[in-house]
């Protein structure tokens, strides 16, 4: 069976231009159900532009995107229910508490009996003690933790993560890394957290990161973007950072 027939995310001949400047140039990409894909590349390579298009926050100049078999151009509302997105903007309401933010998004996703799920996600990201505090009082790292809880709240099939550890302190970054390891199917089943979060089921995950070590720890496959094009793509299961780094340097420079 071809990759095109079974891909959860199917990107074909995608371009995005801003005036005369191209951020993406004919990108073709297929991400299988349950696969963890990590995007590497220098600043300005087009990584965030690609994530923004996949998450329906930006429209491509040409080409097509299908997610879960649905065309993003015509079924963006339906596709959003598949997606959990963590971007540079936390997409939270600073005049609401942490719990109220999650309750608002639970209503958007028609979650039934959301209180237990909200409590579980706040515990998962270490914010139970701040559940009643206004979001405008949160540090950048706490905002990012809550954004991660929001992205996972409706148990999405697809996670799109644009440098999700931005602003996190080392402890929170380690928490996130452990969560992504579990979601990518590499964590121990159960892990002593039954009922505390999304569980060990593999999601389809696309992650942007500048950390080769953390990226390879969760990746089934990597893509290196350079100047809006896919410069390198490969299965990297079992590859070490020491083996990958010379490849990265070859395609984008040290």
N, C-alpha and C positions, 0 to 999 in steps of 0.2 A: 504494500500500500504506500502511496506517495506521501511525502511530508505535507503537501498541500491539502490532501484529503482529510487529514486528522489533526491539523494544527489548531490549537486553542487560539493563538494569535497568528494571523496571516497578513503580512505586510508585503505589498507588491508595488514596485516602481515608485516608491514614495519620494516626493520632493517637497521642499518648503523653502520659499524665497521671501526675503524682506527687501522689496525693491530689487536692486540688481545683485544683491548678496544672497547666495544660497547657503542655507543651514543644513539641508539634506539634499543629497544628489542621487536619486535612483536607488533607494534602499529596498532590498528584498530580505525578508526575515520571516522565519516560521518557528514558533515556539509551541512545543507539544504540551498536551495536558499533563500537569504534574511536574513539568520541567522547571528547573531554576536556571535562568539565564542572567549573567552578569555583564553589564556594559562597562567597558573601560575606554579611556581616551582622554586627551588633554582638554583643557578648557577651550570652548569654542568648537568642539568637534561635532556637535549636534545631538549630544546625548539627552539633554533636558528637552530640547525641541521634540525629539522622538517620543519621550515619555508624555509630554503635554498633548501630543496628537493622539497617542494611544488612550489617554484618559479623557479624551473629548474636550479638553480645555483649549485646543487650538485646531484649526482646520488645515489640512495639507494643501499645497498648491496644485499637486497632481498626484495620481496614484490612488491606491485603495487600501483600506484596513478592514479586516473582518475579525471579530472576537466572538468566540462561541458560535461561529457560523453566521453571525449577524453582521451586516454591512454598517460600519460606523457612520457613514454619510447619511443613512436613512433610518437607523435604529439606535441612535445615541442614547435615548432615554432607557431603552431596554438593556443596553450594554452596561450602563452605569451600575446596574444591580449586580453585575458580575464582578465589579471592580472595587478594590480597596486601594486608595492612593495616599501616599505620603510624599509631599513635595516640599520645596523651600518655604512656601507659605503654609502655615498650620491649618488654615480654613476653619477657624474656630471663632466663637462669638465671645468677645472679652467682657461683655456685660452680663454673661451667664456664668453660673458655677460649672465646675467640671462635670458634675452629675447632670446638670440641666443641659449642657451641650450634648452629652451622649443621649439623653432622653429625646432631645430635638431630632437628632439624626436617627434614632430608633423609630420615631414616628415617620420620618421620610421613607424609611425602608420597610414600614409596616411590620416591624417585629412584634410578635405576640408575647405578652408577659415579659417585657424587656428588663424588669428590675434586676433579676438574677444575672442576666447577661451583662448589664452595666456594672454591677458589683464585681463580677468576675474579671472584666476587662480593666477596671480601675486597680484591682489587686494585681493583675498581671503586669501592669506597668508601674506599680509602686506608688499609686496616688490615692489609696483608700483614705488616708488621713487628711487629704486635701479635697475630698469630694465636694464639700460644701463651700469651698472658697471660690471667689470670682476669678475667672481666668486672667483678668488684667493684672492680678497680683502675682502671676506665675513667672518664673525665670524662663529663659529661652529653652533650656533643657526640659523643664516641666511641660512647656507647651508642646515640645516635640513628643514627649511621652504620651500626652493626651491625644495628639494627632495620630499616633500609632494605634491607640485604643479605638479612636473613631474609625480608622481605616479597617480594623479587624472586627468591628462591632457586629456587622451583618453577616459575618462568616463568608467572605467573598471567595469565589473560585480563583480569581486572578488578583495578585498584588503587584502594584507598580510603585517602586520605591526609588525616589531621587535623593541620593545621599541621606538616608534616613537617620544616620547618627550625627547629623549636623547639630551642634550646640549641646550634645549630651556630655555629661561628665563621665569619667571612666567607668564608674559602677553602672550607670544607666546604659552606656554603650555596650557593656558586657551583657546586660540583661537583654538588650535588643539582639545582639549577636546570637545569644542562646535561643531566643524566640525564633529567629530566622533559620537557625540550624534545625530546630524542630519542625518548622513549617516546610522546610525543603526536604524533609524526610531523613535527616541525618541524626536527629536526636533520639535518645532512648525512648521507646514507646512508653507512654504514661509519664515517666520522669517524675513521679511523685506529685503530679499536678492535676490529677483527674478532676474534671469539672471546673478548673480554674481558668480555662481559656479555650482557644480553638482546637487544642489537641494535636495529635501527631499526624493527622491527615495531610498529605502533600497538596499544596496549592501550586498553581502556575505562577511563578514569580519572575519579575524582571526588575533587577536592581542596578542602579548606578552607584558606583563607589570609586574612590581613588585609592583605597587600601587593597593592594594585591593579596595580602594575607587573608583578610576577612572575606574578600570576594571569592577567592578560590575555595575557602572553607564551606561555602554554601552553593557553589556553582556546579551544575552538570555541564554547562557549555558557556563559553565566553565569546563575546564579540568585542573587537577593538574598532572604535569609530575614529576616523581621522579625516578632517576637512569635509565632513558631511557624507562620507562613504564608509562602507564596511571594508576595512583594510585586512582584517583577520577574523576568522571564525573557526572554532574547534571545540570538540569535547575535551574537557580538562579534568575529568574525574581521575584522581590519583596523581595529578601533576602538582609538583611542589612550587612554592613561590620562587625558589632559586632556578627552577627550570623555566618558569614562565617569564620572569623579568627580562631575560635577553630577547625573548620574542617581542615583548612590549616595546623595548628600546629599539628594536629593528624597525617597527612600523611607525612609531611616533617620536622616537628620540628619547634620550635619558631624561 
